[in-house]
């Protein structure tokens, strides 16, 4: 790309285009249309002294921001050097400036960091997905040496089945990149000490910094303040990943957002919902928008109901104090299931750009009617004995009150008030201590009008209904239930499955959700992260229900540990003419 420089000051100017900044001449670059830049000197500006950079192929100049939120692929930047000439320079010399990535895990001594974040970072390192120059710093209040951090991390690191060769060597190489800094989450002085250590490792390179806040939400704003004032990158981007929960209701969520935005731009905030990083959630848009067979069926004309199911076969197990403050509706429905609903029901986006996708998700969430109490069933698991094995009730947890009304199970019917989905019930179910562990989407289609084979299907026409099942985890699969003739001389129908079982079709081990989300944050890809208006729209759906449940002190229905949940869920399904009987029992 040829670049012309005309009528420029004779002083040498070195600049980064996207940052609107000129170092040596203290000038400000102003972007014109399609790659044309005008640089004006702030201190000694002369009316007739200015220069323009013109790109011959009218493409924007590739550059990297000096502020946070720079383009995703800017791990290396182009540095444009302006030779000293007065009137006309035919082209400029461009050179690559080496960059480095610093990842700071705040709350490094916690369970989330040990079990998920450090193993995910190692997996990315093992797959050669991290840049050549990277450093990982753990930051927490615990007093710890670098070696103690490495020992702690090493206990949770594993190599993929197909990457076992030289595993120990890779672990050693990864651990050598890991360091530790102890400090308070609200201390700018301690973050300044962290900044000095980061600069020592960055060694003068262009520095990009990613902060992962694996800490309680009440500490987010303090850390954002300290990172902004004392530990932000001075010449690259700075990004911050925050974990759910994002508040307890609409107002607390907005307050948290306002607090973070005092110190961060929206583009710097990556609100993580790790279930959005699951392989089958990522595949949902591919399934919808790249297969003609599904596109015309994806509406109220052919779909009778949609079921979004999140089932765990264990209880709170040490998380009782946290869970009792939030409950299953805030913990699972408001985050994971509403996000999956939005991806499932959204209209075709203009492009695969993150903002286009998130715009469509916001439209869907704003169209969802607030959930009514009569469309909800809540439950709480009670203890059970199976031979010599006993299972505790929810209130047996020492950190939970004996008279707690916090639901560990919830089922709700949602309706989307738009032309595409009017009248179609979306049934969400989320629960702990159930009979199976799975996350899946079940799409039940309408009956075939004037079906010639109804007499072969018996009295229950629902048995002949086509159903698409997207099993997100475990045993990832996509299968379609169809009616088929049983081989033989007679005419007998059977309900069969067209089954794509991932472990059979793709023997390679599937990446963990945290790996996908971490690499997306590093590359600046925001499709799977939640925008602030999206979060606000999600709270509008469930916040009125939560307020009513708490004000009326609605008692949850008890269900046995390891069962299918409260009996009331079947009445809720029947109320909307939904066949919910095979939840978790087939396959």
C-alpha positions as CSV (number, residue, x, y, z in Angstrom):
1,X,0.0,0.0,0.0
2,X,1.6,3.3,-1.2
3,X,1.3,6.2,1.2
4,X,1.9,9.9,0.4
5,X,2.8,12.6,2.9
6,X,2.3,16.2,1.9
7,X,3.1,19.6,3.5
8,X,4.3,18.2,6.9
9,X,6.3,19.9,9.6
10,X,10.0,19.0,9.3
11,X,10.2,17.5,12.8
12,X,10.2,13.7,12.8
13,X,6.8,12.3,13.7
14,X,6.4,8.8,15.0
15,X,2.8,7.8,15.7
16,X,0.2,5.0,16.1
17,X,-2.7,5.9,13.8
18,X,-5.6,4.3,15.7
19,X,-4.5,6.0,19.0
20,X,-4.8,9.5,17.5
21,X,-1.4,10.3,19.0
22,X,1.9,11.6,17.7
23,X,4.8,11.1,20.1
24,X,7.6,13.5,19.1
25,X,5.6,16.4,17.7
26,X,2.8,16.2,20.3
27,X,0.3,16.2,17.5
28,X,-3.2,14.8,17.3
29,X,-4.2,12.6,14.3
30,X,-7.7,13.1,13.1
31,X,-9.1,10.3,11.0
32,X,-10.7,11.3,7.6
33,X,-12.7,8.9,5.4
34,X,-11.2,5.7,4.2
35,X,-7.7,5.8,5.5
36,X,-6.9,9.5,5.2
37,X,-5.4,11.0,8.3
38,X,-4.7,14.7,9.2
39,X,-2.1,15.5,11.8
40,X,-2.1,18.9,13.5
41,X,0.5,20.2,16.0
42,X,-1.0,21.3,19.3
43,X,1.8,23.5,20.5
44,X,3.2,25.2,17.4
45,X,0.4,24.9,14.8
46,X,0.7,26.9,11.7
47,X,-2.3,27.4,9.5
48,X,-0.5,26.3,6.3
49,X,1.5,23.4,8.0
50,X,-0.4,20.2,8.0
51,X,0.0,16.8,6.4
52,X,-2.2,14.1,5.1
53,X,-1.5,10.4,4.8
54,X,-3.4,8.9,1.8
55,X,-3.7,5.2,1.2
56,X,-3.7,4.3,-2.5
57,X,-6.2,1.4,-2.0
58,X,-8.5,3.5,0.2
59,X,-8.4,1.0,3.1
60,X,-8.0,2.1,6.7
61,X,-4.5,2.1,8.1
62,X,-3.9,-0.9,10.3
63,X,-3.1,0.2,13.8
64,X,-3.4,-0.5,17.4
65,X,-5.0,1.6,20.1
66,X,-3.0,3.0,23.0
67,X,-6.2,2.8,24.9
68,X,-8.1,-0.3,26.1
69,X,-10.4,-1.9,23.6
70,X,-8.1,-1.9,20.6
71,X,-8.8,-4.3,17.7
72,X,-8.7,-7.9,18.6
73,X,-5.8,-9.1,16.4
74,X,-3.5,-6.3,17.6
75,X,-0.9,-8.5,19.4
76,X,1.6,-6.9,17.1
77,X,1.4,-3.3,15.8
78,X,2.7,-1.4,12.8
79,X,4.9,1.5,13.7
80,X,5.0,4.2,11.0
81,X,8.2,6.2,10.8
82,X,8.1,9.7,9.2
83,X,11.5,10.6,7.5
84,X,12.5,14.3,7.8
85,X,11.4,15.9,4.6
86,X,9.7,19.2,3.9
87,X,7.2,18.9,1.0
88,X,6.7,15.5,-0.4
89,X,7.5,11.9,0.7
90,X,6.6,9.2,-1.7
91,X,6.1,6.5,1.0
92,X,6.7,5.7,4.6
93,X,8.7,2.9,6.1
94,X,6.6,0.6,8.4
95,X,8.1,-1.7,10.9
96,X,6.6,-4.3,13.3
97,X,6.8,-3.6,17.0
98,X,6.9,-6.6,19.2
99,X,4.1,-7.1,21.7
100,X,3.5,-9.1,24.9
101,X,0.4,-10.3,26.6
102,X,0.1,-10.2,30.4
103,X,-2.8,-12.2,32.0
104,X,-3.6,-11.3,35.6
105,X,-5.9,-13.8,37.5
106,X,-7.3,-11.8,40.4
107,X,-8.4,-14.3,43.1
108,X,-5.7,-16.7,42.0
109,X,-5.9,-18.8,45.2
110,X,-9.6,-19.4,44.8
111,X,-11.5,-22.5,43.7
112,X,-12.5,-21.1,40.3
113,X,-8.9,-20.1,39.4
114,X,-7.5,-23.5,40.4
115,X,-10.1,-25.7,38.8
116,X,-10.9,-23.8,35.6
117,X,-8.9,-20.7,34.7
118,X,-5.3,-22.0,35.1
119,X,-6.1,-25.3,33.4
120,X,-7.8,-23.5,30.5
121,X,-4.7,-21.2,30.1
122,X,-2.4,-24.2,30.1
123,X,-4.6,-25.9,27.5
124,X,-4.4,-22.8,25.2
125,X,-0.6,-22.9,25.7
126,X,-0.5,-26.6,24.9
127,X,-2.4,-25.9,21.7
128,X,-0.1,-23.0,20.7
129,X,-3.0,-20.5,20.9
130,X,-1.2,-18.0,23.2
131,X,1.2,-15.4,21.8
132,X,4.9,-16.1,21.9
133,X,5.5,-13.4,24.6
134,X,3.0,-13.9,27.4
135,X,3.2,-13.9,31.2
136,X,0.6,-15.0,33.8
137,X,0.3,-13.4,37.2
138,X,-1.8,-14.6,40.0
139,X,-3.0,-11.9,42.4
140,X,-4.8,-12.5,45.7
141,X,-4.8,-11.6,49.4
142,X,-3.1,-14.9,50.4
143,X,0.7,-14.7,51.1
144,X,2.4,-17.0,48.6
145,X,5.6,-17.3,46.6
146,X,5.9,-17.9,42.9
147,X,6.9,-21.5,43.6
148,X,4.0,-22.1,45.9
149,X,1.6,-20.8,43.2
150,X,3.2,-23.1,40.6
151,X,2.8,-26.1,43.0
152,X,-0.8,-25.2,43.5
153,X,-1.5,-24.8,39.8
154,X,0.4,-28.0,38.8
155,X,-2.1,-30.2,40.7
156,X,-4.9,-29.3,38.3
157,X,-3.1,-29.3,35.0
158,X,-3.7,-32.1,32.5
159,X,-2.8,-32.6,28.9
160,X,-5.3,-33.5,26.3
161,X,-5.6,-37.2,25.3
162,X,-4.3,-36.3,21.8
163,X,-1.5,-34.0,23.2
164,X,0.1,-36.3,25.8
165,X,3.5,-36.3,24.1
166,X,6.1,-34.2,26.1
167,X,3.3,-33.3,28.5
168,X,5.7,-32.8,31.5
169,X,8.0,-30.6,29.5
170,X,5.0,-28.4,28.4
171,X,3.8,-28.1,32.0
172,X,7.3,-27.0,33.1
173,X,7.5,-24.4,30.3
174,X,4.0,-23.1,31.2
175,X,4.7,-22.9,34.9
176,X,7.8,-20.9,34.3
177,X,5.6,-18.2,32.8
178,X,3.5,-18.0,36.0
179,X,4.2,-15.6,38.9
180,X,2.5,-14.3,42.0
181,X,1.8,-11.0,43.6
182,X,-0.1,-10.7,46.9
183,X,-2.2,-7.7,47.7
184,X,-5.5,-6.3,48.8
185,X,-8.2,-6.0,46.1
186,X,-8.9,-2.3,47.0
187,X,-5.2,-1.2,47.3
188,X,-3.9,1.0,44.5
189,X,-0.5,0.8,46.2
190,X,-0.5,-3.0,45.8
191,X,-1.6,-2.8,42.2
192,X,1.2,-0.4,41.5
193,X,3.6,-3.1,42.8
194,X,1.9,-5.5,40.4
195,X,2.3,-3.0,37.6
196,X,6.1,-2.7,38.3
197,X,6.4,-6.5,38.1
198,X,4.4,-6.6,34.9
199,X,6.6,-4.0,33.3
200,X,9.7,-6.0,34.3
201,X,8.3,-9.0,32.4
202,X,7.1,-7.0,29.5
203,X,10.6,-5.6,29.0
204,X,9.6,-2.4,27.1
205,X,7.4,-4.2,24.5
206,X,4.0,-3.1,23.5
207,X,1.9,-4.5,26.4
208,X,-1.6,-5.9,26.3
209,X,-3.2,-6.8,29.6
210,X,-6.1,-9.0,30.5
211,X,-7.5,-9.1,34.0
212,X,-9.7,-12.1,35.0
213,X,-11.7,-11.2,38.1
214,X,-12.3,-14.6,39.8
215,X,-13.6,-12.9,42.9
216,X,-17.0,-12.0,44.4
217,X,-19.0,-9.3,42.6
218,X,-18.8,-6.8,45.5
219,X,-15.0,-6.5,44.8
220,X,-15.3,-5.9,41.0
221,X,-15.5,-2.1,41.2
222,X,-12.5,-1.8,43.6
223,X,-10.4,-3.9,41.4
224,X,-11.5,-2.0,38.3
225,X,-10.5,1.2,40.0
226,X,-7.1,0.0,41.0
227,X,-6.4,-1.6,37.7
228,X,-7.4,1.6,35.8
229,X,-5.3,3.9,38.0
230,X,-2.3,1.8,38.6
231,X,-2.0,-1.3,36.4
232,X,-3.5,-0.5,33.0
233,X,-1.4,-0.9,29.9
234,X,0.2,2.4,28.8
235,X,0.6,1.5,25.1
236,X,-1.7,-1.4,24.4
237,X,-5.2,-2.6,25.3
238,X,-6.6,-3.4,28.8
239,X,-9.5,-5.8,29.2
240,X,-11.4,-7.1,32.2
241,X,-13.3,-10.4,32.5
242,X,-16.0,-10.5,35.2
243,X,-17.8,-13.6,36.3
244,X,-21.5,-13.9,37.2
245,X,-23.6,-13.1,39.2
246,X,-24.1,-9.7,37.8
247,X,-26.3,-8.4,40.6
248,X,-29.4,-9.8,42.4
249,X,-32.0,-7.8,40.5
250,X,-32.4,-5.1,37.9
251,X,-31.2,-2.2,40.2
252,X,-28.2,-3.9,41.7
253,X,-27.1,-5.0,38.2
254,X,-27.4,-1.5,36.9
255,X,-25.4,-0.2,39.9
256,X,-22.7,-2.7,39.3
257,X,-22.6,-1.7,35.6
258,X,-22.4,2.0,36.6
259,X,-19.6,1.3,39.0
260,X,-17.5,-0.6,36.4
261,X,-18.1,2.1,33.8
262,X,-16.6,4.7,36.0
263,X,-13.2,3.1,35.2
264,X,-13.8,1.0,32.1
265,X,-15.4,1.4,28.7
266,X,-18.1,-1.1,27.7
267,X,-15.6,-2.5,25.1
268,X,-13.2,-3.3,27.9
269,X,-15.8,-5.3,30.0
270,X,-16.2,-9.0,29.1
271,X,-19.1,-10.4,31.2
272,X,-18.5,-14.2,31.1
273,X,-21.2,-16.9,31.1
274,X,-19.1,-20.0,30.7
275,X,-22.0,-22.1,29.3
276,X,-22.0,-19.8,26.3
277,X,-18.6,-21.3,25.5
278,X,-19.9,-24.8,25.2
279,X,-19.3,-26.4,21.8
280,X,-23.0,-27.0,21.0
281,X,-24.0,-23.5,22.0
282,X,-21.4,-22.2,19.6
283,X,-22.8,-24.6,17.0
284,X,-26.4,-23.4,17.5
285,X,-26.0,-20.5,15.1
286,X,-24.2,-22.7,12.5
287,X,-27.1,-25.2,12.8
288,X,-29.7,-22.5,12.3
289,X,-28.2,-20.3,9.6
290,X,-26.1,-22.6,7.4
291,X,-28.7,-25.4,7.0
292,X,-31.6,-24.7,4.7
293,X,-33.6,-27.6,6.1
294,X,-34.0,-25.8,9.4
295,X,-34.4,-22.2,8.4
296,X,-38.1,-22.3,7.2
297,X,-39.1,-24.5,10.2
298,X,-37.7,-22.1,12.8
299,X,-40.9,-20.3,13.8
300,X,-44.4,-20.7,15.3
301,X,-45.7,-22.2,12.1
302,X,-43.9,-25.5,12.7
303,X,-42.6,-25.5,16.3
304,X,-45.1,-26.3,19.0
305,X,-42.8,-25.8,22.0
306,X,-39.2,-25.4,23.1
307,X,-37.7,-26.9,26.2
308,X,-34.4,-25.5,27.8
309,X,-33.2,-28.0,30.4
310,X,-30.4,-27.6,32.9
311,X,-30.1,-30.6,35.2
312,X,-27.4,-31.5,37.8
313,X,-27.2,-34.7,39.7
314,X,-25.6,-33.2,42.8
315,X,-26.5,-30.6,45.4
316,X,-24.8,-27.4,46.5
317,X,-21.8,-29.2,47.9
318,X,-20.0,-26.5,49.8
319,X,-21.6,-23.6,47.9
320,X,-24.5,-23.3,50.3
321,X,-23.7,-19.8,51.6
322,X,-23.4,-18.4,48.0
323,X,-26.4,-20.4,46.6
324,X,-28.7,-19.5,49.5
325,X,-28.2,-15.8,48.6
326,X,-29.1,-16.3,44.9
327,X,-31.1,-19.5,44.3
328,X,-31.5,-21.5,41.1
329,X,-33.4,-18.8,39.2
330,X,-30.7,-16.1,39.5
331,X,-27.9,-18.7,39.3
332,X,-29.0,-20.6,36.2
333,X,-32.2,-19.2,34.5
334,X,-31.4,-15.5,34.4
335,X,-27.9,-16.2,33.0
336,X,-27.4,-19.5,31.2
337,X,-30.9,-20.4,30.0
338,X,-32.0,-16.9,29.0
339,X,-28.8,-16.5,26.9
340,X,-29.5,-19.8,25.2
341,X,-33.1,-18.8,24.6
342,X,-31.9,-15.6,23.0
343,X,-29.5,-17.4,20.6
344,X,-32.2,-19.9,19.7
345,X,-35.0,-17.4,19.0
346,X,-33.2,-14.4,17.6
347,X,-33.7,-13.3,14.0
348,X,-31.0,-13.6,11.4
349,X,-28.3,-11.0,12.2
350,X,-26.9,-8.7,9.5
351,X,-23.5,-10.4,9.9
352,X,-21.5,-12.5,12.3
353,X,-20.0,-9.4,13.9
354,X,-20.4,-9.4,17.6
355,X,-22.5,-6.3,17.8
356,X,-24.9,-7.5,15.1
357,X,-25.5,-10.8,17.0
358,X,-25.9,-9.1,20.3
359,X,-28.3,-6.6,18.8
360,X,-30.6,-9.4,17.7
361,X,-30.3,-11.1,21.2
362,X,-31.4,-7.8,22.8
363,X,-34.4,-7.6,20.5
364,X,-35.5,-11.1,21.6
365,X,-35.0,-10.5,25.3
366,X,-37.0,-7.3,25.1
367,X,-39.8,-9.2,23.5
368,X,-40.1,-11.8,26.2
369,X,-43.0,-11.2,28.5
370,X,-42.2,-10.9,32.2
371,X,-42.7,-14.3,33.8
372,X,-45.9,-14.6,35.9
373,X,-46.1,-16.5,39.2
374,X,-48.8,-18.9,37.8
375,X,-46.4,-20.0,35.1
376,X,-43.7,-21.1,37.6
377,X,-43.0,-24.1,39.8
378,X,-40.3,-24.0,42.4
379,X,-38.8,-26.8,44.5
380,X,-36.2,-27.7,47.1
381,X,-34.5,-31.1,47.4
382,X,-34.8,-33.1,50.6
383,X,-32.6,-35.9,51.9
384,X,-32.9,-39.6,50.9
385,X,-31.4,-43.0,51.8
386,X,-30.5,-45.6,49.2
387,X,-29.2,-48.7,50.9
388,X,-26.1,-47.7,52.9
389,X,-25.9,-44.3,51.1
390,X,-27.6,-41.3,52.5
391,X,-28.1,-38.0,50.6
392,X,-28.4,-34.7,52.5
393,X,-31.3,-32.3,52.1
394,X,-30.5,-28.7,51.1
395,X,-31.0,-27.4,54.6
396,X,-28.6,-29.9,56.0
397,X,-25.8,-27.6,54.8
398,X,-24.3,-25.9,57.8
399,X,-24.3,-22.5,56.0
400,X,-28.0,-22.7,55.1
401,X,-30.9,-21.8,57.4
402,X,-33.2,-24.6,58.5
403,X,-36.2,-22.6,57.3
404,X,-34.7,-21.4,54.0
405,X,-37.1,-20.9,51.1
406,X,-34.4,-20.7,48.5
407,X,-35.4,-22.8,45.5
408,X,-33.0,-25.4,44.2
409,X,-35.4,-26.3,41.3
410,X,-37.5,-24.0,39.1
411,X,-39.6,-24.5,36.0
412,X,-41.1,-21.6,34.1
413,X,-43.0,-21.0,30.9
414,X,-41.9,-18.0,28.9
415,X,-43.6,-16.4,25.8
416,X,-41.9,-14.2,23.2
417,X,-44.2,-11.4,22.0
418,X,-43.2,-11.1,18.4
419,X,-44.5,-12.4,15.0
420,X,-42.1,-15.3,14.8
421,X,-42.8,-16.9,18.2
422,X,-46.2,-15.6,19.2
423,X,-48.0,-18.3,21.2
424,X,-45.1,-20.8,21.4
425,X,-44.3,-21.7,25.0
426,X,-40.6,-21.8,25.9
427,X,-40.3,-24.0,29.0
428,X,-37.2,-23.6,31.2
429,X,-36.2,-26.2,33.8
430,X,-33.2,-25.9,36.1
431,X,-32.5,-27.9,39.1
432,X,-30.0,-29.5,41.4
433,X,-29.9,-33.0,43.0
434,X,-31.9,-34.5,40.1
435,X,-31.6,-37.9,38.6
436,X,-29.3,-36.9,35.7
437,X,-26.7,-34.3,34.7
438,X,-27.5,-32.7,31.3
439,X,-28.0,-29.4,29.5
440,X,-30.1,-29.6,26.4
441,X,-32.5,-27.9,24.1
442,X,-35.6,-29.9,23.0
443,X,-37.6,-28.7,20.1
444,X,-41.0,-30.3,19.6
445,X,-42.6,-29.8,16.2
446,X,-46.3,-29.6,15.5
447,X,-48.4,-32.6,14.4
448,X,-48.5,-33.4,10.7
449,X,-51.8,-32.0,9.5
450,X,-54.0,-34.7,7.9
451,X,-51.4,-37.4,8.7
452,X,-52.2,-40.5,6.7
453,X,-50.5,-42.7,9.3
454,X,-52.3,-41.4,12.5
455,X,-54.1,-44.8,12.8
456,X,-50.7,-46.4,13.0
457,X,-49.5,-44.2,15.8
458,X,-52.0,-45.2,18.4
459,X,-54.1,-42.9,20.6
460,X,-51.1,-40.7,21.7
461,X,-50.2,-38.6,18.7
462,X,-47.4,-37.0,20.7
463,X,-45.5,-40.2,20.2
464,X,-45.4,-39.5,16.5
465,X,-44.2,-35.9,16.9
466,X,-40.9,-35.0,15.4
467,X,-38.4,-33.7,17.9
468,X,-35.0,-32.1,17.6
469,X,-32.7,-32.5,20.5
470,X,-29.4,-30.5,21.0
471,X,-27.6,-32.0,23.9
472,X,-25.0,-29.4,25.0
473,X,-23.5,-31.6,27.7
474,X,-22.5,-34.3,28.5
475,X,-22.1,-36.6,25.5
476,X,-22.6,-33.8,23.1
477,X,-25.0,-34.7,20.4
478,X,-27.6,-33.5,17.9
479,X,-30.4,-35.9,17.0
480,X,-33.8,-35.7,15.2
481,X,-36.6,-38.0,16.1
482,X,-38.5,-39.2,13.1
483,X,-41.2,-41.8,12.2
484,X,-39.9,-44.7,10.3
485,X,-41.4,-48.0,8.9
486,X,-40.2,-51.1,10.8
487,X,-38.7,-53.6,8.2
488,X,-41.1,-56.4,7.4
489,X,-44.2,-57.3,5.4
490,X,-46.6,-55.5,7.6
491,X,-47.0,-51.7,8.1
492,X,-45.7,-50.8,11.6
493,X,-44.2,-47.5,12.5
494,X,-41.3,-46.8,14.8
495,X,-39.9,-43.6,16.3
496,X,-36.2,-43.6,15.3
497,X,-33.4,-41.1,15.6
498,X,-31.0,-39.5,13.1
499,X,-28.1,-39.1,15.5
500,X,-24.9,-37.0,15.4
501,X,-23.0,-38.1,18.4
502,X,-19.9,-35.9,18.7
503,X,-17.6,-38.4,20.3
504,X,-18.2,-40.8,17.5
505,X,-18.1,-38.3,14.6
506,X,-15.3,-36.2,16.1
507,X,-12.9,-38.3,18.2
508,X,-10.8,-35.3,19.1
509,X,-11.3,-34.1,22.7
510,X,-13.7,-31.1,22.9
511,X,-12.2,-27.9,24.3
512,X,-13.5,-26.7,27.6
513,X,-15.8,-23.7,27.6
514,X,-13.3,-21.5,29.5
515,X,-10.7,-22.1,26.8
516,X,-12.9,-20.7,24.1
517,X,-14.0,-17.7,26.1
518,X,-10.4,-16.9,27.2
519,X,-9.1,-16.9,23.7
520,X,-12.0,-14.9,22.5
521,X,-11.3,-12.2,25.2
522,X,-7.6,-12.2,24.2
523,X,-8.5,-11.7,20.5
524,X,-11.2,-9.2,21.3
525,X,-14.1,-11.4,20.0
526,X,-17.2,-10.4,22.0
527,X,-20.0,-12.6,20.4
528,X,-20.2,-14.9,23.5
529,X,-19.9,-12.1,26.1
530,X,-22.9,-10.2,27.5
531,X,-23.4,-6.5,26.7
532,X,-24.8,-4.2,29.4
533,X,-28.2,-3.6,27.6
534,X,-28.5,-7.3,27.1
535,X,-28.0,-7.9,30.8
536,X,-30.6,-5.3,31.6
537,X,-33.1,-6.8,29.3
538,X,-32.6,-10.3,30.8
539,X,-33.3,-8.9,34.3
540,X,-36.5,-7.4,33.1
541,X,-37.8,-10.9,32.3
542,X,-37.3,-12.4,35.8
543,X,-36.8,-9.6,38.3
544,X,-40.6,-9.1,38.9
545,X,-41.1,-12.8,39.5
546,X,-38.2,-12.9,42.0
547,X,-39.6,-9.9,43.9
548,X,-43.0,-11.5,44.1
549,X,-41.6,-14.9,45.3
550,X,-39.7,-13.2,48.1
551,X,-42.4,-10.8,49.1
552,X,-45.1,-13.5,49.3
553,X,-42.6,-16.0,50.9
554,X,-43.7,-18.7,48.5
555,X,-42.6,-22.1,49.9
556,X,-40.9,-24.4,47.4
557,X,-42.3,-27.9,46.8
558,X,-40.0,-30.6,48.3
559,X,-38.6,-33.3,46.0
560,X,-36.4,-36.2,46.8
561,X,-32.6,-36.1,46.1
562,X,-32.0,-38.0,42.8
563,X,-35.6,-37.7,41.6
564,X,-37.1,-36.0,38.6
565,X,-38.0,-32.9,40.5
566,X,-41.3,-31.6,42.0
567,X,-44.6,-33.2,40.9
568,X,-45.9,-29.7,40.0
569,X,-43.7,-29.5,37.0
570,X,-45.9,-32.1,35.2
571,X,-49.0,-30.0,36.0
572,X,-47.3,-26.9,34.6
573,X,-46.5,-28.8,31.4
574,X,-50.0,-30.1,31.0
575,X,-51.3,-26.5,31.5
576,X,-49.6,-25.5,28.3
577,X,-50.3,-28.9,26.5
578,X,-46.6,-29.8,26.6
579,X,-45.3,-33.3,26.8
580,X,-42.6,-33.1,29.5
581,X,-42.8,-36.8,30.5
582,X,-39.5,-37.9,28.8
583,X,-37.4,-35.2,30.5
584,X,-34.1,-36.9,31.3
585,X,-35.3,-40.4,31.0
586,X,-34.8,-41.3,27.3
587,X,-31.5,-41.9,25.5
